[in-house]
């Protein structure tokens, strides 16, 4: 129930962040969390100094992965997960959430990993390569993702 409320709350937080000018148009889930949570908590504390927002740290591990450290006496990590899910849903992103340590299971904090899921990349890259080749282009394969060859923008040429 708390996680469901977080999903609903995400939509309202996105609206509020937009009205307050805290969110840039090109930002998505990771950037919004990284750049706005602290500001929103500071704003709430300014309104009511008795509020004690949770300690939250966001670390971009790489382009597709983020780590979150969360600690609060209220232990509302399910609410945080729901907010993440709601933001991802809003931006039509697929994000996998895994929890390494949880306060609800006796941990000193919650350590949450977020990973983008790239099903479209896995299923569509071979089609893109075939289209480039059919158009007379050349493709240089630079890397693989889960065993699927990936070409990066700008490396295909005629």
C-alpha positions in Angstrom: 0.0 0.0 0.0 2.8 2.4 0.9 4.6 1.6 -2.4 1.3 2.2 -4.3 1.0 5.6 -2.6 4.6 6.4 -3.6 3.7 5.7 -7.3 0.7 8.1 -7.0 2.8 10.7 -5.1 5.5 10.7 -7.8 3.0 12.3 -10.3 2.2 15.0 -7.8 5.9 15.6 -7.0 6.7 15.9 -10.7 3.9 18.5 -11.1 5.2 20.4 -8.0 8.8 20.3 -9.2 7.7 21.6 -12.6 5.7 24.5 -11.1 8.7 25.4 -8.8 11.1 25.3 -11.8 13.2 22.5 -10.2 12.9 20.1 -13.1 14.6 20.6 -16.4 12.7 19.4 -19.5 15.4 16.9 -20.6 15.7 15.2 -17.1 14.3 11.8 -16.5 14.0 9.6 -13.4 17.7 9.4 -12.4 18.4 13.1 -13.0 15.3 14.2 -11.1 16.1 12.1 -8.1 19.7 13.2 -8.1 19.0 16.9 -8.4 15.7 17.6 -6.7 15.1 15.4 -3.6 17.5 17.5 -1.5 15.9 20.8 -2.7 12.4 19.5 -2.0 13.3 18.3 1.4 15.0 21.7 2.2 11.9 23.5 1.0 9.7 21.4 3.3 12.0 22.0 6.3 11.9 25.7 5.6 8.1 25.6 5.8 8.1 23.5 9.0 11.5 23.4 10.8 10.3 20.5 13.0 10.3 18.2 10.0 13.1 15.7 9.8 13.5 14.5 6.2 15.3 11.2 5.6 18.9 11.0 4.7 19.1 10.1 1.0 22.2 9.8 -1.1 22.1 9.1 -4.9 25.2 7.9 -6.7 25.2 7.4 -10.5 27.2 4.2 -10.9 27.2 4.6 -14.7 24.7 5.7 -17.4 22.2 2.9 -16.6 22.7 2.3 -12.9 22.2 4.3 -9.7 22.7 3.4 -6.1 20.5 4.9 -3.3 21.4 5.0 0.4 18.3 5.8 2.5 18.0 6.2 6.3 15.1 7.4 8.3 13.6 6.7 11.7 10.2 6.4 9.8 11.6 3.6 7.6 9.6 4.6 4.5 11.8 2.8 2.0 8.7 1.4 0.3 7.4 4.9 -0.3 10.8 5.8 -1.9 10.6 2.7 -4.2 7.0 3.7 -5.2 8.2 7.2 -6.1 10.9 5.7 -8.2 8.4 3.4 -9.9 6.0 6.3 -10.5 8.6 8.5 -12.1 9.8 5.7 -14.3 6.2 5.0 -15.3 5.7 8.7 -16.1 8.7 8.8 -18.4 7.9 5.3 -19.9 11.2 3.9 -18.6 11.7 0.4 -17.4 13.7 0.4 -14.2 14.6 -2.7 -12.2 14.8 -2.1 -8.5 16.9 -4.4 -6.2 17.5 -3.9 -2.5 20.8 -5.1 -1.0 20.1 -4.0 2.6 16.8 -2.9 4.1 15.9 -1.2 7.4 12.6 -3.2 7.4 14.7 -6.4 7.6 17.0 -5.1 10.4 19.6 -3.2 8.3 21.1 0.1 9.5 19.9 1.7 6.2 18.4 0.8 2.9 20.7 0.3 0.0 18.8 0.2 -3.3 20.1 -0.3 -6.8 18.3 1.0 -9.8 19.0 -0.3 -13.3 17.5 0.6 -16.6 16.1 -2.3 -18.6 16.9 -2.2 -22.3 14.6 -4.8 -23.8 14.1 -2.6 -26.9 17.9 -2.5 -27.4 18.2 -6.3 -27.2 15.3 -6.9 -29.5 15.9 -4.2 -32.1 19.6 -3.8 -32.6 20.0 -6.5 -35.2 17.2 -4.9 -37.2 19.0 -1.5 -37.1 22.2 -3.1 -38.3 20.4 -4.8 -41.2 18.8 -1.5 -42.2 22.1 0.3 -42.2 23.7 -2.5 -44.2 20.8 -2.5 -46.7 21.2 1.2 -47.2 24.8 0.7 -48.2 26.2 1.8 -44.8 29.0 0.1 -42.8 28.8 -0.7 -39.2 31.6 -0.9 -36.7 30.7 -3.0 -33.6 32.2 -1.5 -30.5 30.5 -3.4 -27.7 27.9 -5.9 -26.7 25.0 -5.8 -24.3 24.1 -9.1 -22.8 25.7 -10.8 -25.8 24.0 -8.6 -28.4 26.2 -6.4 -30.6 25.7 -2.7 -30.2 26.8 0.1 -32.5 27.0 3.6 -31.2 25.5 6.7 -32.9 27.8 8.3 -35.4 29.9 5.2 -36.3 27.9 4.0 -39.3 28.8 5.7 -42.5 28.3 5.3 -46.3 
